[in-house]
Amino acid sequence: MSNFREKLKEVKAFAFDVDGVFSPTKVIMHPTGEPMRSMNIRDGYALQLLAKKGYPVGIITGGRSKAVFKRFKRLGVTDIYLNSYVKIDQYQDFKFKYNLKNEEILYMGDDLPDFEIMKVVGFPTCPADAAEEIINISKYISPKIGGDGCVRDILEQYLKIKGEWMDGQAFKW
């Protein structure tokens, strides 16, 4: 476990898939054909705290929902890539924008569209219910499933290691 924590300390930026990570893999379909996602409020709290502290945060999703865009914008995320059908391209854009190395980035994904990123990123992570291929290449597998606090799990651990979890910024949105 100490090796895991030492590697986690090296992270400087974060990127996430949406469906299956922030939301459960099961979605209700709206009559318009758009998926209606539910998201864990504690995942959102941890994400906005991370963004507020100035860490680069990216969302890379194949989805195109305006609601998803608005949700992450409200949480302080500035790098939101919708309609991402070849996610590695948006990942490279995110990495270049912040002059980062692969080793400095944590990515959480859950399914095959995330595979290419997770093969190159320094700290690949996933929820407990991720696809087997994703679990096999992850350095950390959250005990939480997608939409049930897996993002909070890894971000809380990270901010605790950095001594930034229970500081003055933690007590307000």
Buried (B, 14 or more C-beta within 10 A) or exposed (E): EEEEEEBBEEBBBBBBBBBBBBBBBEBEEEEEEBBEBEBBEBBBBBBBBBBBBEBBBBBBBBBEBEBBBEBBEEBBBEBBBBEBEEBBBBBEBBBEEBEBEBEBBBBBBBBEBBBBBBEBBBBBBBBBBBBEEBBEBBBBBBEBBBBBBBBBBBBBBBBEBBEBBEEEEBEEE
